[in-house]
Amino acid sequence: MDGDLAGGGAHEVNNMMTGVIGFSDFLLRSLDDDDPRRADVEEVIKAGKRVMVLSAGALLERPELVHRPTLATSSRAESPAHR
């Protein structure tokens, strides 16, 4: 249970960081090359990428946290009455 929660949390962090990085990149492209705000936006992108690396590293350190989909069969589908 704790592993599922931690693994899910790591994936949620990555999902959020994807949005932060994507929107920051979009903003960066809209700024002029000499805009002083570029450095701040570049820092946001770098920080977001570091968070994603740390999150992925945490999952690699604990392989039991990595979600591995499995094929589940429904008891209903296995029932002779439903064949």
URGI-V559335 format. One record per residue. RES is the residue in three letters. NEAR is the number of other ideal C-beta (glycine too) atoms within 12 Angstrom. Layout:
res: <RES | RES>
near: <NEAR | NEAR>
This chain:
res: <MET | ASP | GLY | ASP | LEU | ALA | GLY | GLY | GLY | ALA | HIS | GLU | VAL | ASN | ASN | MET | MET | THR | GLY | VAL | ILE | GLY | PHE | SER | ASP | PHE | LEU | LEU | ARG | SER | LEU | ASP | ASP | ASP | ASP | PRO | ARG | ARG | ALA | ASP | VAL | GLU | GLU | VAL | ILE | LYS | ALA | GLY | LYS | ARG | VAL | MET | VAL | LEU | SER | ALA | GLY | ALA | LEU | LEU | GLU | ARG | PRO | GLU | LEU | VAL | HIS | ARG | PRO | THR | LEU | ALA | THR | SER | SER | ARG | ALA | GLU | SER | PRO | ALA | HIS | ARG>
near: <9 | 11 | 18 | 16 | 13 | 21 | 26 | 19 | 19 | 29 | 22 | 18 | 25 | 25 | 18 | 18 | 27 | 20 | 17 | 25 | 27 | 19 | 18 | 26 | 21 | 15 | 19 | 23 | 16 | 14 | 18 | 10 | 12 | 8 | 15 | 11 | 17 | 20 | 15 | 16 | 24 | 22 | 17 | 25 | 26 | 20 | 18 | 27 | 22 | 18 | 24 | 27 | 19 | 18 | 29 | 21 | 16 | 23 | 25 | 15 | 15 | 17 | 12 | 16 | 24 | 20 | 18 | 12 | 6 | 6 | 7 | 9 | 10 | 9 | 10 | 11 | 12 | 11 | 10 | 8 | 8 | 10 | 7>
